[in-house]
């Protein structure tokens, strides 16, 4: 929060003349020589939210079992009046198959794209009554909530989860419950980190299933979607004005007979939501939990351009090599750099 002191020059000079003539100036509101105004630099807030589920995972039957992690992700820019200035919506589905013998049958090295990245390849347009693809409908919803408060967003009329507002029915026919929940969550958690009204908002998601493993007689198998998220804002010079970083490890366990052992009704939480429960602090050389290190990195990149983020020094082990970072960030930063770079690039979308 920055404080600006406004000096009422004319009144000050008048008061000075009166004092110089030996007169006593009365103290009135009009005669005050200085007024302190409080303004929030970046009273605009940046928010990021993730809503995840593993509920669509299934045991093997006639076909292989499925470990599925679905995440709906929203980034918002919120004005001081509580109205949404900008909104980005994306989602990602990680689908990994496994056999009745507890063996993973999917290619764990395959790229996992978000629905925005898939575009027409996601395939909703063919089945849509309005012939619009998922990304088109998500973007239409994002545009629709701009200028609204979160209460107005929550008040969007729906029937069976599908919007019925006249201004939406021609462009959005998907169920919007998770998107509204994520928007509400993003607005509620938004922070004044330095963004301005005219800044551009970017959202990025990157996920990998490479840590998934087969089941054995001794150990359960694991389907894991390890996903990083970032929301950034950039100014007219391309410099980051605010940054948020999060990650989640959406997991589904199964035994050597292919039976899922995870409670599919429990929604995975992100590391920012877990906070100290994530449990890194005790193992950290600097005694810092994951979320505090992610926040430190986000603060560090604020004020930097994409090229400067790319140029952050990294050791051979993938750790921060910059003296200003090593005291506060000891986790591997490759994924941090990558996700922020991608979010900056996406401010152009």
N, C-alpha and C positions, 0 to 999 in steps of 0.2 A: 504494500500500500504506500503510495507516494503522497506527500503533503505539499501542496502548492500554496505559497503565501502571496496573496494579492494586496499590493500596497496602493492605497487610495492617495495618489500623489498630490492631487489638488488640495484635499483636506489637510494633508500633512503639512503642506506649505503654508496654508492659512493658519494652522495651529502654531506653526513655528513663528510666523509674523506676530501673532498675538502675544506669544511668550516674549518675543524680542521687544515688544512695546510695553512690557510690564503688565499686560492684561492677563487675567485668568480665564482660560477657556472652559466652558461648561462641558461636562461629560454627557453626551447624548448619543443615541445610536447613530445619528448622522455625522457625528464628529469623531467616530472611531477611526484611528489612523491605520489599522490593519485588520484584515479579516482572514481567518484561516479557513481554507476550503479543503475538504478531504475528498480525494478521488482515488479510485482503484485503478492503477495502471493495469490494463487488462482486466477490467471488471467483467469482461467477457469470459465465460467459463468453457473449458474443454472437458468433455466426458467420453468415457469408453465403457461399454458393458458387453458381457457375454452371458448367454443363456444356453446351457448345454443339456443333453439328454442321451442316455444309452438305452432307452426304453424299446427301441426297435430291434434290438439284438435278439437272435433266435437260436435255439438248439438245433443240431443236425436232425433231419428226418429223411425224407426222400432225397433232399439236397443237403449240401454242406451247411454247417451252422454259420451264423453271421454275427460278428462283433461290429456294431455300428455306433459311432459317436457323432451326434448332430450338434452343431453349435451355430446359434444365431448371434451375429455381432453387429453392434451399432456404435457409431461415433457421432457426437453432437457438438455444436458450438451454440452456447446459450447466452443471450444478452442479459444486461443488468435488470431488465424488466421481466426476466423469466421466460421470454419467448425464444423459441428455437430459431437461430440464425441460419444454421446449415445442419444437414443430417446425411449420413452415409450408412447404408445397410448392406450387409453381406452375410453369407452363410456358408458352412462347409460340412460335408458329409464324408466321414472316413468309414469305409466299408471293407472289412477284412474277413474272409471266409476261413473256416477250419473244419476238419473232418470229424467223423464219429470216433476216430482214434486219437483225437487231440492234436492233430497236425495242421499247421497253417498251410492253406492251399493258394493264398493270394501272393502276388509279387510285392514284397515289402519295399522294394526300391522304386516302385511306380510313383510318378508324381501325383499328388493329390491337390486338385485345383478347387478354388472356391466357386460358388455359383456365379459370381460376377465374372470370374476368369473364364468359366466355361461358356458363358454367353448362350448362343443358340445351340451349342453342343449339349447343354443340360437337357434339352428336349421337351420342355413344358409347352412351348409355343404350338406344337402340333396338336396337343390335347386340350389346349385352352379354348374356351368358348369365344374369347375375344382375340385369339391368335397372337397373344403377347407372351414373350419368353419371361422366365423368372426374373432376370435382371431388369427387364423393362418395367415389370410390375413393382419390384422393390424400389426402383428409382422413382417411380410415380408416387409411391407411398412416402418416400423420403421428401420429395418435393412438396407433397400435400401438407406435411406437418410443419414445414417452415413457416414462421410467423405465428405459430400456435404455442400456447403454454402446455405443460404436461397434462394439466387437467382437461384441456380441450382435446388433446390427443386421446386421453383415456375415454373421452366422451364420444369418440367416433362410433357411429351406429353400425352394428353388425347383426347378421342373422346366420346362425350356425358357423360362426367364426369368420364369415365373409362380409366385407364392408357393404353397407347399403346406402351410404351417403351418395347423393346423386352425382357429386363431383368426382367420386372414386369408382363407381360401378363400371364405367367405360374403360378404366385403365388398370384396375386391381380386382382380380377374382380369386386370388389365393387367400387362405386363412391367415389372418394377421395377428392372432393372439400373441404369439411369441415375439413378434416385432414390436407390438405395443408395450409388452413387458420389458423388452430390452431398451426401448426408447425411454420409458419411465425410469428404468434403472440407471441409464447413462446420464440423464438429466439430474437425478437425485445425487449421483456421485461426482458431478462435474465440479471442477476446481478452476479458480482464477490463477492461471499460470503464466500469463503474459500475452495471451492472444488478443487481437483487436477485431473490431467489427468487420473490417474489410479483408481479413486474412482468409486464406484458402485452407480447407479441411481435407485431410487425407486419412484413409483407413487401410490397413494392411493385415493380412493373415498368412501365416506359413505353417504347414503341418507335416509331420513325418510319422510313419508307422514302423520305423526301423527297429524300435526297441521291443516290438512284439515277439513272443517266443512260443514254441511248442510246449505242450504239456508232457510231463514224464511221470513215472510212477512215484517220484519223490516230490515233484514240483508242479503246481498248477500252470497251465498255459496263460498267456497274456496277450490281449489285443490292446494296444495303446496308441491313441492319437495324441502325440506330443505337439502342441500348437502354441505358437507365439502370436501376439496381437499388438498392434500399435496404432495410436491415433496421434497425428501431428497437425499443427497449423503452421503455415509459412506466410511471410509478408511479401510485399512487392519485390523485394530484393532476393527472394528465394531463401531467406534465413528462417530457421525454425523458431517460432515464437512460443510454442508450447508442445509438450510431448508426454504421452502416457504409454507405458509398456506393461503388458501382462502375459501370462502363459497358463496353460492348463495341461493336465495329463489325464485325459478321459480314458478310463480303463475298463475292460471286461475280462474277467478271469473264467477259465473253463478247465475241467479236469481231463484225465487221460481217456475218458469215454466220450468226450465232447460235450459234456453237460455244463452249462453256465452256472457258476457259483456266486456270481456277483448279484447283489440286490439291484435289479434294473430300475426300481422306482426311485433310487437315490441319484439326484442330479450331481454330476461332477462340478466341483468348485474350481475357480482359478486360483493361482498363487497369491494374487492380490486380495482375494476374498479369504483365503486361508490364513493370511498374515503369519503370526508366530507358530500357528499349528502346522505349517509346512515343515518346520523342524530343521532348518538349515543352520540356525544361529549357533547351536552347540558344536557343530562341525566346522564352523567358519573360523578362519584364522583371525579375522577382525571382529568376530562376535556379532556379525550383521546378518539379519534374515534376508531371504531372497528378495522380498518386496522392497526393502530399504535399498538394496543394491540396484535393483531395477530403477527405482526412483532417482537414485544418484546418477545413474547413466543418463536418464531422461533429462535431468537438470543440466548435465554436462554437454549434451548436444544442443540444448537451447541456445540460439544465437549463431549456430553454425549452418553452413550451406550443405547441400548433399555431397559436394566434393570434399568438404572438410570432414563430414561424417565418414565417408569412405576412407579418408586418409588417417583415421585414428590408429595409433600405433598398437600393434598386437604382437605378443610374444609367440615363439614357436609352439608353445603349449596352448595358445588360443586365449591367453589372459591379457588384461590391460597392461600396456607397457608405458603409458603416459603417467608421469609423476602425479598429475592432478587427479588421476583416476584410481591408482593402485591402493590408495589409502581407504577408498570407500567401495570399490568394486573388485571382488576377487573371483567371481564366477566367470566362466568362459563368455566372452562378449561377442563372438562371431554371430550368433543369432540375434543379439541386440542390434548390431550394426546392420545386418541384413534386413531386419523387419522395419527399422527406421528409414533406411534407404528406400524401401518399397513404399512405405507410407508417404514419404516426400514425393516420390514419383507419382503416386496416386492423387496428389492434390490437383493435378492437371485434369483429372477425370470429372 
